[in-house]
Amino acid sequence: MDNEKKIKAVLMVILIIATLLGLNALIAAVQKTGKETHTGSAWQQELTLHGEKIANA
């Protein structure tokens, strides 16, 4: 019975670590997607402004 409790405890720790790693990866992926979208949008706006300056010159 004692060994069974140890095994369950180890498996629980592994499950918790795997869950935290998965959540971390998910959050990182969402943040990366959000940053790329925002950065891409800002970059596009900057290119548009630069193009307008050239056209108006």
N, C-alpha and C positions, 0 to 999 in steps of 0.2 A: 504494500500500500504506500509506503514511503517513497519508493522508486516511481510509482505512478504519479504521485504529487509533484515530484521533481520534473518528470517528463512534461506534465501539463504546464508547469510554471515556465519551463524553457520554451515550449511551443507558444505559450502566451506572449512571452517576451519577443520571440521571433515575429509573431503576428503583429504586435504593436509596432516594432521597428519597420516591418514591411509596409504597414499602413501609413506610418509617418513619412517614409521615403516616397511612397506613391502620392500622398498629398502634396509633398514638397515639389515633386516633379510636375504635378498638375498645376499648382500655383505658379511655378516658374514658366510653364508653357503658356498659361493665360497672360501673365505679365509680359512675356516676350511678344506675344501676338498683339497685345495692346500697345506696346511701345513701338513696334514696327509700323502699326497702322498710323499712330500719331506722328511718328517720325516721317513716314512716307508722305503723309498729308502736309506736314510742315515743309518738307523738301519740295513738294509739288508747288506749294504756294510761293516759296522762294524763287523757284524757276520761273513761275508765271510773272512775278514782280520784276525779275531780271529781264525777261523778254519784253515786258511793257516798257521798261526804261530804255532798252535798245531801240524799240520801235518809235519811241517818242523823241529820241535824240536826233 
